[in-house]
C-alpha cells in the first residue's frame, strides 16, 4: 500500500473513532426515530484478518459471533459483545479443518448453544455444506447438505423461532429448515443477490450488497413487509444479524475496504408498514468516514 494512502486510512480511522465516541449517546437516543437505512453506529471487531468479517450472528441475548477466514480450512469464529461504541471479543475458537471457508453464521440459543456455519463450495458439482458447531468449543455436532442445488452458495443464515433459514446470492429462494437440516418450507424473494439474512421476531431481513445495496423485510411465510436502500461505502456485504432490538436496527458486516460492521436503522413504522422501494437516491451516506 502506498504510504500516503496508509496514513490517510489511519487518520480517517482515528477521526472516525473520536466522532463515534462523542456522538454515541446522541445517536443511541435518536436511533429509534432514524430513517430506515441510516447508519446509526459502526465498529470493527478486534483481531479480524483481511478476509473478515464474514458472517454475523446474535445469540438473542448479549453476544455476537463473526467468522474470520484466515485461509482455506483455517476459519476462526470470535464471540464478542457490543456496547454501542466498541466491540470487545470475549472468546474465540478455530473451526475444525473440515470447515473450508465460512460464508455466514446463525446462532441457536441454548447452553452452550449451537453456531451454524454456511461453508463455501469446494466444487461447482457439489452442494454446499452447513456445519453445526458447539458455540463454546467449536466442535462439530452435526453437518448436512444445504437445501440448494449443486453449485449454489449459501450466503445467508439466520435462526428464528426454532427454525434455521437459508438464502443465497444465486437464488431467490429462502428455505426454512429444522435444526437437523430438513426442509420445512420455502418462499421466493423479490430478487436474488442476497448476501446476508437477519431474523427479527417473526420476520426476516434479506440484505443485499452489490449491486443493489438494499434490505427487504419478509414474514417467515414470504409476505413482503418493507424495504430500504443503504450505503456502506460500496463495500461487499458479508453477513447480517439483528441485535439491540429496542433500537429497531440490523447489523451488516463488510469484508472489503474498511471492514466494518454497520448498524442500520430499520423502523418500518415511519411508512405505516408499507413496502418502500429502494432507489439510488435513497442511499444515506455513512456518518463516520
C-alpha positions as CSV (number, residue, x, y, z in Angstrom):
1,X,0.0,0.0,0.0
2,X,1.2,3.5,-0.8
3,X,2.5,5.3,2.3
4,X,0.2,8.3,1.7
5,X,-2.9,6.1,1.4
6,X,-1.9,4.2,4.6
7,X,-1.6,7.4,6.5
8,X,-4.9,8.7,5.2
9,X,-6.6,5.5,6.2
10,X,-5.2,5.7,9.8
11,X,-6.2,9.4,10.1
12,X,-9.7,8.6,8.9
13,X,-9.9,5.7,11.4
14,X,-8.8,7.9,14.2
15,X,-11.3,10.6,13.3
16,X,-14.0,8.0,13.0
17,X,-13.4,6.7,16.4
18,X,-13.3,10.1,18.0
19,X,-16.5,11.1,16.4
20,X,-18.2,7.8,17.2
21,X,-17.4,8.1,20.9
22,X,-18.5,11.7,21.2
23,X,-21.8,11.1,19.4
24,X,-22.7,7.6,20.6
25,X,-25.1,8.7,23.3
26,X,-26.9,11.1,21.0
27,X,-27.2,8.6,18.2
28,X,-28.5,5.9,20.5
29,X,-31.2,8.1,21.8
30,X,-32.2,9.1,18.3
31,X,-31.9,5.6,16.7
32,X,-35.5,4.6,17.0
33,X,-36.5,7.7,15.0
34,X,-33.8,7.3,12.4
35,X,-34.8,6.9,8.8
36,X,-34.7,3.3,7.5
37,X,-31.2,2.6,6.1
38,X,-29.4,5.3,8.1
39,X,-26.2,4.1,9.7
40,X,-26.6,4.7,13.4
41,X,-23.3,3.1,14.6
42,X,-20.3,1.2,13.2
43,X,-17.3,-0.6,14.6
44,X,-14.6,-3.2,13.7
45,X,-14.0,-6.5,15.5
46,X,-10.5,-6.6,17.1
47,X,-8.2,-9.3,15.7
48,X,-10.1,-10.0,12.5
49,X,-7.9,-10.6,9.4
50,X,-8.0,-9.2,5.9
51,X,-10.6,-11.9,4.9
52,X,-13.1,-10.9,7.6
53,X,-15.5,-10.3,8.9
54,X,-17.6,-12.8,7.1
55,X,-20.9,-13.9,8.6
56,X,-22.6,-12.4,11.6
57,X,-24.8,-13.9,14.3
58,X,-26.5,-12.9,17.5
59,X,-27.4,-15.2,20.4
60,X,-30.6,-13.4,21.2
61,X,-29.3,-12.0,24.5
62,X,-25.9,-10.3,24.7
63,X,-23.3,-11.9,22.4
64,X,-22.5,-11.8,18.7
65,X,-20.3,-14.0,16.6
66,X,-18.3,-13.3,13.5
67,X,-16.3,-15.5,11.1
68,X,-12.8,-14.8,10.0
69,X,-11.4,-16.8,7.1
70,X,-7.7,-16.8,7.7
71,X,-7.1,-19.2,4.8
72,X,-8.7,-22.3,3.3
73,X,-9.6,-24.6,6.2
74,X,-8.5,-22.0,8.7
75,X,-11.7,-20.4,9.9
76,X,-11.8,-18.6,13.2
77,X,-15.0,-17.6,15.0
78,X,-14.9,-14.8,17.5
79,X,-17.6,-14.2,20.1
80,X,-18.0,-10.5,21.2
81,X,-20.2,-8.0,22.9
82,X,-21.1,-4.5,21.6
83,X,-21.9,-1.6,23.9
84,X,-23.0,0.9,21.1
85,X,-19.4,2.2,20.7
86,X,-16.9,-0.6,20.6
87,X,-16.8,-4.4,20.2
88,X,-15.0,-6.4,22.8
89,X,-14.0,-10.0,21.9
90,X,-14.8,-12.4,24.8
91,X,-13.6,-15.6,23.3
92,X,-12.8,-17.3,20.0
93,X,-12.1,-20.8,18.6
94,X,-10.7,-22.2,15.4
95,X,-13.2,-24.3,13.4
96,X,-12.3,-27.9,12.6
97,X,-10.3,-28.1,9.4
98,X,-13.3,-29.7,7.7
99,X,-14.8,-26.3,7.5
100,X,-13.4,-24.8,4.3
101,X,-14.4,-21.1,4.2
102,X,-17.3,-19.5,6.1
103,X,-20.0,-17.6,4.2
104,X,-22.4,-16.8,7.0
105,X,-23.4,-17.8,10.5
106,X,-26.5,-18.3,12.6
107,X,-26.6,-18.8,16.4
108,X,-29.1,-21.1,18.0
109,X,-29.5,-20.1,21.7
110,X,-29.1,-22.5,24.5
111,X,-26.5,-23.9,26.8
112,X,-23.9,-23.8,25.3
113,X,-25.9,-23.1,22.1
114,X,-25.0,-24.0,18.6
115,X,-23.5,-21.9,15.8
116,X,-24.4,-22.9,12.2
117,X,-21.7,-22.2,9.6
118,X,-22.6,-22.0,5.9
119,X,-19.5,-23.4,4.2
120,X,-18.2,-22.3,0.8
121,X,-18.4,-24.6,-2.2
122,X,-15.3,-26.8,-2.7
123,X,-16.6,-27.8,-6.2
124,X,-19.3,-26.5,-8.5
125,X,-20.5,-30.1,-8.8
126,X,-21.3,-30.4,-5.1
127,X,-23.9,-29.0,-2.8
128,X,-22.8,-26.6,-0.1
129,X,-22.5,-27.9,3.5
130,X,-23.8,-26.4,6.7
131,X,-21.9,-27.3,9.8
132,X,-23.3,-27.2,13.4
133,X,-20.7,-26.3,16.0
134,X,-20.7,-26.2,19.8
135,X,-20.8,-22.5,20.5
136,X,-18.3,-22.8,23.3
137,X,-15.7,-25.2,21.9
138,X,-16.2,-25.2,18.1
139,X,-16.6,-28.9,18.0
140,X,-18.8,-30.3,15.1
141,X,-22.0,-31.7,16.5
142,X,-23.7,-32.1,13.1
143,X,-23.4,-31.3,9.4
144,X,-25.8,-31.6,6.5
145,X,-26.2,-30.5,2.8
146,X,-27.6,-27.1,2.2
147,X,-31.1,-27.1,0.6
148,X,-30.0,-25.5,-2.7
149,X,-28.9,-27.5,-5.7
150,X,-25.3,-28.3,-6.5
151,X,-23.1,-25.3,-7.3
152,X,-25.3,-22.8,-5.4
153,X,-23.7,-20.9,-2.4
154,X,-25.4,-20.3,0.9
155,X,-24.8,-16.6,1.7
156,X,-27.3,-16.1,4.4
157,X,-28.2,-18.0,7.6
158,X,-30.5,-16.9,10.5
159,X,-32.1,-18.6,13.4
160,X,-35.7,-17.6,14.4
161,X,-38.5,-19.3,16.4
162,X,-37.0,-22.8,16.4
163,X,-36.1,-22.8,12.7
164,X,-33.0,-22.2,10.6
165,X,-33.4,-20.0,7.5
166,X,-31.0,-20.1,4.5
167,X,-30.7,-17.8,1.5
168,X,-28.3,-17.5,-1.5
169,X,-26.8,-14.8,-3.7
170,X,-27.6,-17.1,-6.6
171,X,-31.2,-17.9,-5.9
172,X,-34.3,-16.0,-4.9
173,X,-35.5,-18.9,-2.7
174,X,-35.4,-18.7,1.1
175,X,-35.6,-22.1,2.9
176,X,-36.9,-22.8,6.4
177,X,-35.1,-25.8,7.9
178,X,-35.5,-27.7,11.2
179,X,-32.4,-27.9,13.5
180,X,-31.2,-31.0,11.7
181,X,-31.4,-29.5,8.3
182,X,-34.6,-31.0,6.9
183,X,-36.6,-28.6,4.7
184,X,-39.9,-27.5,6.3
185,X,-41.0,-24.8,3.7
186,X,-39.6,-22.2,1.3
187,X,-40.6,-18.9,-0.4
188,X,-39.3,-16.9,-3.3
189,X,-38.0,-13.4,-2.5
190,X,-38.3,-10.4,-4.8
191,X,-34.8,-11.0,-6.3
192,X,-31.7,-13.0,-5.7
193,X,-28.3,-11.3,-4.9
194,X,-28.8,-11.9,-1.2
195,X,-25.6,-11.5,0.9
196,X,-27.0,-11.8,4.4
197,X,-30.0,-12.9,6.3
198,X,-31.2,-11.5,9.7
199,X,-34.1,-12.6,11.8
200,X,-36.2,-10.1,13.8
201,X,-39.0,-11.6,15.9
202,X,-41.2,-13.4,13.4
203,X,-39.8,-11.6,10.3
204,X,-36.7,-11.9,8.2
205,X,-34.4,-9.2,6.6
206,X,-32.7,-10.2,3.3
207,X,-29.7,-7.9,2.9
208,X,-28.1,-7.3,-0.5
209,X,-24.8,-5.7,-1.2
210,X,-23.5,-5.1,-4.7
211,X,-25.3,-4.2,-7.0
212,X,-28.5,-3.5,-5.0
213,X,-27.5,-2.3,-1.6
214,X,-30.9,-2.8,-0.1
215,X,-32.6,-4.7,2.8
216,X,-36.0,-6.2,2.3
217,X,-38.2,-7.4,5.2
218,X,-40.5,-10.5,4.8
219,X,-42.6,-12.5,7.1
220,X,-41.3,-16.1,7.6
221,X,-44.2,-17.1,5.3
222,X,-42.8,-14.9,2.5
223,X,-45.0,-11.8,2.6
224,X,-43.1,-8.6,1.7
225,X,-43.3,-6.1,4.6
226,X,-40.9,-3.2,4.0
227,X,-37.6,-2.3,2.3
228,X,-34.9,0.4,2.2
229,X,-31.7,1.3,0.5
230,X,-28.4,1.9,2.3
231,X,-24.8,2.9,1.7
232,X,-21.8,1.2,3.2
233,X,-19.2,2.9,1.1
234,X,-19.6,0.4,-1.8
235,X,-18.2,-2.5,0.2
236,X,-19.1,-6.1,-0.1
237,X,-21.6,-7.3,2.5
238,X,-20.5,-10.5,4.3
239,X,-23.4,-11.2,6.6
240,X,-26.2,-9.8,8.7
241,X,-28.0,-10.2,12.0
242,X,-30.3,-8.4,14.4
243,X,-29.3,-7.1,17.8
244,X,-30.2,-4.4,20.2
245,X,-33.9,-4.9,19.2
246,X,-35.0,-1.9,21.3
247,X,-33.3,0.3,18.7
248,X,-35.1,-1.2,15.7
249,X,-31.8,-2.0,13.9
250,X,-29.9,-4.7,12.0
251,X,-26.2,-5.2,11.7
252,X,-24.3,-5.9,8.4
253,X,-20.7,-6.9,8.1
254,X,-18.4,-5.9,5.3
255,X,-15.2,-7.7,4.3
256,X,-13.5,-5.3,1.9
257,X,-12.2,-1.7,2.3
258,X,-12.6,-0.6,5.9
259,X,-14.0,-4.0,7.1
260,X,-16.5,-2.5,9.5
261,X,-19.8,-3.8,10.9
262,X,-22.5,-1.2,10.3
263,X,-25.7,-0.9,12.3
264,X,-28.6,0.3,10.2
265,X,-31.9,1.7,11.4
266,X,-35.0,-0.2,10.2
267,X,-38.1,1.2,11.8
268,X,-40.7,0.5,9.1
269,X,-43.3,2.2,11.3
270,X,-42.5,5.5,9.7
271,X,-44.0,4.2,6.5
272,X,-47.1,2.5,8.1
273,X,-45.7,-0.9,7.3
274,X,-46.0,-0.3,3.6
275,X,-43.0,-1.5,1.5
276,X,-40.9,1.3,0.2
277,X,-38.9,0.5,-2.9
278,X,-35.2,1.3,-2.6
279,X,-33.7,3.8,-5.1
280,X,-30.2,5.1,-5.6
281,X,-31.4,8.4,-4.3
282,X,-32.4,6.7,-1.1
283,X,-28.9,5.8,0.0
284,X,-27.7,7.5,3.1
285,X,-24.0,8.3,3.4
286,X,-22.2,6.9,6.4
287,X,-21.9,9.2,9.3
288,X,-18.4,8.1,10.2
289,X,-15.9,8.4,7.3
